[in-house]
Amino acid sequence: MGRRLRFIPPDGSLVEVTNRTIQGRFLLRPSRELNELLIGILGRAQRLYRVKLHACTVLSNHYHMLISVTSAAQMAQFMAYFQGNLAKEAGRLHKWRGPFWHRRYQHILVSDEDAAQIGRLRYTLANGCKENLVASPLDWPGVNSTRALLESEQLEGYWIDRTREQHAVLKAKKDRSLFRQPETVSFSPLPCWMHLQPSVLQQRIRELVTEIEAEALRRHHAEGTQPLGKRNVLRLDPHGLPLHSKWSPAPMFHCASKQARYAFREAYDLFCATFRQAADRLRAGKLPTAFPAGAFPPPMPLQLPIQAPG
């Protein structure tokens, strides 16, 4: 089965992006050092590629983020920078060699409907609670946007300039703290909440957190269970595996109505049809070939020099 084409509507879109570590291992287990490195990488990627970040939760073996992008190219550059550098730093920290991510990241378009956007924000904030790890989003010891959204604050971490650090090590300059650069992650309101005052935004987030906490409490009472707890989360072996993993196919779009889903589907089908037609022309050697705006055209085949006879 071929990979789904990366598609962002011409006017941009709110997107949910997610990925899981290889085999679901706990390579993203929270710690002070990993949290600061992760925030530094995310903040630097946000600054370099000007992506709006609305919410994020990074669990021990996967993450969810809500971002707004203007094009597939912007999303691809941001995600390549974030995932590539995070894999290097977390792999170095936990002495993990080999593939880090289970697959390429998934991106799911979110419609401009209020219900769809708020629903995905609630889902992102609920990660950690719905897995029975903590009782409240505020209890998660890893990188989580809940507190920052409630208090209108930024997350602070640092980026390590590994190139300069390596040069310094070769020159016997051992103070590696000289190559740590502070970075911050800032959060923007959902597109449907852009018009709200900060105090109203905080109240909306507080209501979502209260709903998540109440739902988790009801579930634990009904099932006779309790959260794993922050202390036990921090004790997980980064190379360890979960006892059970839930796998379900991701939808192409998050929408609150059939009309919005049909509109997304129609736009995506037209994009794919135009891309296939252009690819067929390219394979037939008909140049120049115009691919749809926002697409990643396939690479051109290698052109070997023509050998003179004899």
C-alpha positions as CSV (number, residue, x, y, z in Angstrom):
1,M,0.0,0.0,0.0
2,G,1.4,3.4,-1.0
3,R,1.9,6.2,1.3
4,R,-0.9,8.8,1.6
5,L,0.1,12.1,-0.1
6,R,0.8,15.0,2.2
7,F,-2.0,17.4,1.6
8,I,-2.7,20.9,3.1
9,P,-5.5,23.0,1.7
10,P,-4.3,26.2,-0.2
11,D,-5.4,28.5,2.7
12,G,-3.6,26.4,5.3
13,S,-5.2,24.3,8.1
14,L,-5.2,23.2,11.7
15,V,-3.5,19.8,11.8
16,E,-3.1,17.1,14.5
17,V,0.3,15.4,14.2
18,T,1.3,12.3,16.1
19,N,3.9,9.6,16.1
20,R,5.0,6.6,18.2
21,T,8.5,5.4,19.1
22,I,9.8,2.2,17.7
23,Q,7.9,-0.8,19.1
24,G,6.2,1.6,21.5
25,R,9.3,1.7,23.7
26,F,9.5,4.3,26.5
27,L,12.2,6.3,24.8
28,L,10.4,9.6,25.6
29,R,10.0,8.8,29.3
30,P,9.9,12.1,31.2
31,S,13.0,13.5,33.0
32,R,14.2,17.0,33.7
33,E,17.0,16.7,31.1
34,L,14.8,15.2,28.4
35,N,12.0,17.7,29.0
36,E,14.4,20.6,28.7
37,L,16.0,19.2,25.5
38,L,12.6,18.4,24.0
39,I,11.3,21.9,24.7
40,G,14.5,23.4,23.2
41,I,14.1,21.4,20.0
42,L,10.4,22.2,19.7
43,G,11.0,25.9,20.4
44,R,13.8,26.1,17.9
45,A,11.7,24.3,15.2
46,Q,8.8,26.6,15.9
47,R,11.0,29.7,15.6
48,L,12.8,28.6,12.4
49,Y,9.7,27.5,10.5
50,R,7.1,29.9,12.0
51,V,4.5,27.2,12.9
52,K,1.7,28.0,15.3
53,L,1.5,25.5,18.1
54,H,-1.8,25.3,19.9
55,A,-1.3,22.3,22.3
56,C,1.0,19.3,22.8
57,T,1.4,16.3,25.1
58,V,4.5,14.1,24.9
59,L,4.0,10.7,26.6
60,S,6.7,8.1,27.2
61,N,6.2,6.4,23.8
62,H,4.2,8.8,21.6
63,Y,3.2,12.5,21.3
64,H,0.3,14.6,20.0
65,M,0.5,18.1,18.8
66,L,-2.0,20.6,17.3
67,I,-0.4,23.0,14.9
68,S,-1.5,25.5,12.2
69,V,0.5,25.4,9.0
70,T,0.2,27.3,5.7
71,S,1.5,24.5,3.4
72,A,2.7,20.9,3.3
73,A,6.3,22.1,2.8
74,Q,6.2,24.2,6.0
75,M,4.8,21.2,7.9
76,A,7.4,18.8,6.5
77,Q,10.3,21.1,7.3
78,F,9.0,21.6,10.9
79,M,8.4,18.0,11.5
80,A,11.6,16.8,10.0
81,Y,13.6,19.2,12.2
82,F,11.6,18.3,15.4
83,Q,11.6,14.5,14.9
84,G,15.1,14.2,13.6
85,N,16.7,16.2,16.4
86,L,14.5,14.7,19.1
87,A,15.5,11.2,18.0
88,K,19.2,12.1,18.2
89,E,19.0,13.7,21.6
90,A,16.7,11.1,23.2
91,G,18.7,8.3,21.6
92,R,21.9,9.8,23.0
93,L,20.4,10.3,26.5
94,H,19.1,6.7,26.7
95,K,21.9,5.0,24.8
96,W,19.5,3.8,22.1
97,R,21.0,3.0,18.7
98,G,19.0,2.2,15.6
99,P,15.6,3.4,14.4
100,F,13.8,5.7,16.9
101,W,10.3,6.2,15.3
102,H,7.9,3.5,14.4
103,R,6.9,5.1,11.1
104,R,6.7,8.5,9.5
105,Y,4.5,11.0,11.4
106,Q,0.7,11.1,10.8
107,H,-1.0,14.3,10.0
108,I,-4.8,14.7,10.3
109,L,-6.6,17.8,9.1
110,V,-9.0,19.4,11.5
111,S,-12.0,21.4,10.1
112,D,-12.7,25.0,10.9
113,E,-15.8,23.9,13.0
114,D,-15.6,24.9,16.6
115,A,-16.7,21.4,17.8
116,A,-14.0,19.7,15.8
117,Q,-11.2,22.0,17.0
118,I,-12.2,22.0,20.7
119,G,-12.6,18.2,20.5
120,R,-9.1,17.7,19.3
121,L,-7.7,20.1,21.9
122,R,-9.5,18.2,24.7
123,Y,-8.2,14.9,23.3
124,T,-4.6,16.3,23.3
125,L,-4.9,17.6,26.8
126,A,-6.4,14.3,28.0
127,N,-3.4,12.2,27.0
128,G,-1.9,10.7,30.1
129,C,-5.3,10.6,31.9
130,K,-7.1,8.4,29.3
131,E,-4.1,6.0,29.5
132,N,-4.6,5.8,33.3
133,L,-1.2,7.2,34.0
134,V,-2.1,10.3,36.0
135,A,-5.4,11.7,37.5
136,S,-5.1,15.1,35.9
137,P,-3.3,16.6,32.9
138,L,-1.6,18.9,35.4
139,D,0.1,15.9,37.0
140,W,1.9,14.7,33.9
141,P,5.7,15.0,34.6
142,G,6.6,15.3,30.9
143,V,6.2,18.0,28.3
144,N,2.6,19.1,28.4
145,S,0.9,22.4,27.3
146,T,-1.9,22.3,29.9
147,R,-0.3,24.5,32.6
148,A,1.2,26.9,30.0
149,L,-2.3,27.4,28.5
150,L,-3.9,27.9,31.9
151,E,-1.4,30.5,32.9
152,S,-0.6,32.0,29.4
153,E,3.0,31.1,29.8
154,Q,5.8,29.8,27.6
155,L,7.7,26.5,28.0
156,E,11.4,27.1,28.5
157,G,14.2,24.7,27.5
158,Y,17.5,24.7,25.8
159,W,19.1,23.8,22.5
160,I,22.6,22.3,22.4
161,D,24.8,23.4,19.5
162,R,26.4,19.9,19.0
163,T,28.7,21.1,16.2
164,R,30.4,23.8,18.3
165,E,30.4,21.5,21.3
166,Q,32.2,18.8,19.3
167,H,34.8,21.3,18.1
168,A,35.3,22.5,21.7
169,V,35.8,18.9,22.9
170,L,38.4,18.3,20.3
171,K,40.2,21.4,21.5
172,A,40.1,20.2,25.1
173,K,37.5,22.8,26.2
174,K,35.3,20.8,28.5
175,D,32.7,23.3,29.6
176,R,29.7,22.1,27.5
177,S,27.3,24.5,29.2
178,L,28.7,27.2,26.9
179,F,26.9,25.7,24.0
180,R,23.4,25.6,25.5
181,Q,21.1,28.2,24.0
182,P,17.7,29.0,25.7
183,E,14.6,28.4,23.6
184,T,10.9,28.9,24.4
185,V,7.7,27.3,23.1
186,S,4.8,29.6,22.8
187,F,1.2,28.6,22.3
188,S,-1.5,30.3,20.2
189,P,-5.3,30.0,20.7
190,L,-7.2,27.7,18.5
191,P,-8.4,29.4,15.2
192,C,-12.0,29.3,16.5
193,W,-10.9,31.0,19.8
194,M,-8.6,33.7,18.3
195,H,-11.2,36.4,19.1
196,L,-11.4,35.6,22.8
197,Q,-9.8,37.6,25.6
198,P,-7.0,35.8,27.5
199,S,-9.1,35.5,30.6
200,V,-11.9,33.9,28.7
201,L,-9.4,31.5,27.0
202,Q,-8.0,30.4,30.4
203,Q,-11.5,29.8,31.6
204,R,-12.3,27.6,28.6
205,I,-9.1,25.6,29.2
206,R,-9.9,25.2,32.9
207,E,-13.3,23.9,32.0
208,L,-11.8,21.3,29.7
209,V,-9.3,20.2,32.4
210,T,-12.1,19.9,34.9
211,E,-14.1,17.7,32.5
212,I,-11.0,15.5,31.9
213,E,-10.4,15.1,35.6
214,A,-14.0,14.2,36.3
215,E,-14.1,11.7,33.5
216,A,-11.0,10.0,34.7
217,L,-12.3,9.8,38.3
218,R,-15.6,8.3,37.2
219,R,-13.8,5.7,35.1
220,H,-11.5,4.7,38.0
221,H,-14.5,4.4,40.3
222,A,-16.4,2.3,37.8
223,E,-13.4,0.0,37.1
224,G,-11.9,-0.1,40.5
225,T,-8.6,1.1,39.3
226,Q,-6.2,4.0,40.0
227,P,-3.7,5.9,38.0
228,L,-0.1,4.6,37.7
229,G,1.1,7.8,39.3
230,K,3.9,10.3,38.5
231,R,6.5,8.4,40.6
232,N,6.0,5.1,38.8
233,V,6.0,6.9,35.4
234,L,9.4,8.3,36.2
235,R,10.7,4.8,37.1
236,L,9.9,3.2,33.7
237,D,12.8,1.7,31.8
238,P,13.3,3.8,28.6
239,H,14.1,0.6,26.7
240,G,11.0,-1.1,28.1
241,L,7.8,-2.0,26.3
242,P,4.1,-1.6,27.3
243,L,2.3,-4.8,28.3
244,H,-0.6,-3.9,26.0
245,S,-0.7,-1.5,23.0
246,K,-3.8,-0.2,21.4
247,W,-3.6,0.3,17.6
248,S,-6.4,1.8,15.6
249,P,-6.4,3.3,12.1
250,A,-6.2,7.1,12.1
251,P,-8.9,9.0,10.2
252,M,-7.9,11.3,7.4
253,F,-9.9,14.2,8.8
254,H,-11.3,15.4,12.1
255,C,-14.7,17.0,11.4
256,A,-17.9,17.7,13.3
257,S,-20.2,17.3,10.3
258,K,-20.6,15.2,7.2
259,Q,-20.5,18.3,5.0
260,A,-17.1,19.3,6.3
261,R,-15.8,15.7,5.8
262,Y,-17.1,15.6,2.3
263,A,-15.5,18.9,1.4
264,F,-12.1,17.8,2.7
265,R,-12.5,14.4,0.9
266,E,-13.4,16.1,-2.4
267,A,-10.5,18.5,-2.2
268,Y,-8.1,15.6,-1.4
269,D,-9.4,13.4,-4.2
270,L,-9.0,16.3,-6.7
271,F,-5.4,16.8,-5.4
272,C,-4.6,13.1,-5.8
273,A,-6.1,12.9,-9.3
274,T,-4.1,15.9,-10.4
275,F,-1.0,14.5,-8.9
276,R,-1.5,11.1,-10.6
277,Q,-2.0,12.7,-14.0
278,A,1.2,14.7,-13.6
279,A,3.1,11.6,-12.5
280,D,1.8,9.7,-15.5
281,R,3.1,12.5,-17.8
282,L,6.4,12.5,-16.0
283,R,6.8,8.7,-16.4
284,A,6.0,9.1,-20.1
285,G,8.7,11.7,-20.5
286,K,6.4,14.6,-21.3
287,L,8.1,17.6,-19.9
288,P,7.6,20.1,-18.4
289,T,5.0,18.6,-16.1
290,A,3.0,20.7,-13.6
291,F,2.2,19.1,-10.3
292,P,-0.6,20.5,-8.1
293,A,0.3,23.4,-5.8
294,G,1.6,22.1,-2.4
295,A,2.7,18.7,-3.7
296,F,6.0,17.0,-3.4
297,P,6.8,15.9,-7.0
298,P,8.7,12.6,-7.3
299,P,12.4,12.9,-8.0
300,M,13.5,12.8,-11.6
301,P,15.3,9.6,-12.8
302,L,19.0,9.6,-13.2
303,Q,20.0,10.7,-16.7
304,L,23.0,8.7,-17.9
305,P,25.3,10.3,-20.5
306,I,24.8,9.0,-24.0
307,Q,27.7,6.8,-25.1
308,A,29.2,7.5,-28.5
309,P,29.1,4.4,-30.8
310,G,32.4,2.6,-31.3
